[in-house]
Each structure stands twice: as C-alpha cells, then as structure tokens.
Amino acid sequence: MSTPKAQALAESIDALRGAGPRERTGRPGGPAAGAQMGPNQSRPTVPFRPAAPGGPSQWLTGAAGLLDGLGVLAGRAAREVLVVLPRVPLDPRLRARFELLGAELIGRGVRIRALGPESLDDPAYLESTGRMAGLGVEILTLPRLPLWMAVADGDAAIVPADPAVEQAGWVFLRGVAPVAACRLLFEQLWLQGAELGEPSEPVSAHSPDRRESEILRLLADGLTDSGIAARTGLSVRTNRRTIADLMAKLGARSRFQAGAEAARRRWI
C-alpha cells in the first residue's frame, strides 16, 4: 500500500503529464500523450515555451531548454532553492550554469540546499561541488537518489517529464499544490543525508537476508503490496509481515523512511 506522501507525488506527476501534449504543441491535435521524439528528430518548438495563461506547467526541450528554465527558476527564487542531482558526470554546461546561478543566488541572500550522490568519482564534479560548498551552498549526500529536480521557494520546480526516460525532457511546474509534493520528497531525503565526504554506516550483522533485500528493492522501486507479492511469489500477508520486521529493524515509522534508511545503510 503506497503512503499518502507517495500518492500525492504520483497524483502531481499524473496531472502534469496529462497537460503535457497541449502545452508542448500549443494547440489541440498535437502528438499523442507519451509520444517520444527520436534522437535525430527536430522539435518544431522553441526550447523554453511559456505555458498557456493560467497553465500549471510548461515543457523544456533539450539542454538549451533546461538551461533557460534554470535561469527562470533562479530569477523567481526569493528565499530558498532545493536541488537533487542523482548522478554524475553532469553535462559541463549544466555544471557551469549551476555554479553561476549559485553565486548569484547566494549573493542575493537565497539559501541553497543540494543533495548529490555519495560516490564522487568524477573529478570535475568533485571540484564543482567544492566550489559550490565554498560559496555557502549546503550539500548532503545519499547513496541513492530517485530523480533530478530543482525547486524554488514553494511555487516553482523543474522535474523530469519521465524519470525513467532520459530523453523525455523536463517540465517546469508552477503552483503551490504540485510543487508541495516536490518539496516534501526533498525534505524526506534531506533528513537522511550525510555531510559531504562523510562515510555511510558500514554493513552490520543485522543486514537483511536475500529475501528481505529483494523486498526492500521492490519497495524502493515503488511497487505496491500486490506488486511485490507478484514479483516474490509470496503472499501479500507474508510480505507485509516482512516489511513490518524490516521497519522495526531500521527504526522507521513509514515505508518511505525505511527505504531511505536502507539506502543510507547500503542495504539496497
């Protein structure tokens, strides 16, 4: 059973995707929902297209669209910017843009909090992270991060159009309701983060067995109880009992917290 927090995030993403085709083309009769552009196909829209009046979102296409969107997001920020960077290496243009916008925001007195991957094997990313920390950006790390996103205050955010498809582009969200789900996800992850360079908790004698590890991975992937039962071949009741035992072992009050804590301990 999914948590209210996860349901809220899912509903926001579903609402967002439902508006996508109209805003991407600017007229009825555009590409079907979910249609993907091939890597060599050109898109007949500008990289950053304003949404229709009153619209909650707009699509960003290509690297230029994302860079422009970040500029707009930073321009809206008055209090705080939140960023999640799940993977390295980053596109050099994106990395440079983050640094320039970070310096501008810090100069305006805007707080910046960033979550990045625990493994910093890319030298350029490590140097960039060090410079950002030197500016005053607060940085924590986690072994596993679910998706890329950037949030400004409580009413603007940029998220992937489809986290599972790298070429799907990004969406600029506006409005308190959809952005609240992004902020909630960030805050839950932030609570589990470690200081930059701080080692994770080593694997202990209480590490999960093979079946428990599989259930944890399926939980982290967002499967429901029935979905987990179908994948493991065990009954829903047995899986729920195993999940309850894992939550107790992890000291977690919710399944989301259990997944984050399991990731922090490198159980998944």
Steps between C-alpha positions, in 0.01 A plus 500: 500500500651835399531780754301825479830678422574270209140528377522880507815495291352250256182706460707812426703318236183351344336843483816642351524238227135547415566866408818423309389449139286816489775720641775338295326579170298804601192372314261206499580202285871486586702185563331231705568494873823323582632518141880509488714691253789311345856622569538634145155657466459875537222645712308793348486690828732743671707350787312688772134562417280705736197314625151599402346767725421341833673176404677311779797378296714534190734267317875551465660331201869432457796628698427859395147476637623364832766772532244771423257345747760505775555869435128571532480287816791684660347834407179408686679387816479734798566276799631152416600271214508119536692279255532122458781371274476121498782412262841601370655606274293808425489675167776767519254771394259401775779491758621847398144632507449369852816674619408835343143490629622381841731799536221735391246350741736497797587863422128584521470326836312195367569177687602201285480138613624224269493120513757310296629145457725360767752372244689796351729321255478773235784752568318788327186438707707481819672831423168664417345371821790641698458842340126497569560408864750783521232743383275392785285234334391236754575156354405155628546163329308173475596167336181502293286791379172445313495782243646831391311811608535867591251693716471873565314607814157336511352563157748410225694185410667315213461121485558232232207439270569129555775404751543163326566651155800731476396654167144583610590858596398700805195681630486839671231479769327802646252519785499405867326162466732324251816654643406397856548134404852577372588686820365217713714244316809720535449552874461126559825435312679786676428344839692190389797678342860490618754782500713527188783246530351333807503118463177309515423262783684171434313179433418336834413156625135607483508536123196352321499155350445440128121505517493814714743673263276419204194640677690816592602552138143452381376747761760751385377453142149600613321166468177443693443206734332305222779585259762379746303179554491439124877550469603296807243221469409550868160595637412862570468412868850348514651801326324742735637311799850513352467873432383561857804308632732703276347828615557399861859399423560834329322704766272645231148635551400479134590298194650807336725556801591131499610524135709810567662346807569175314672701225706689757618170648570366149252220541368575150 
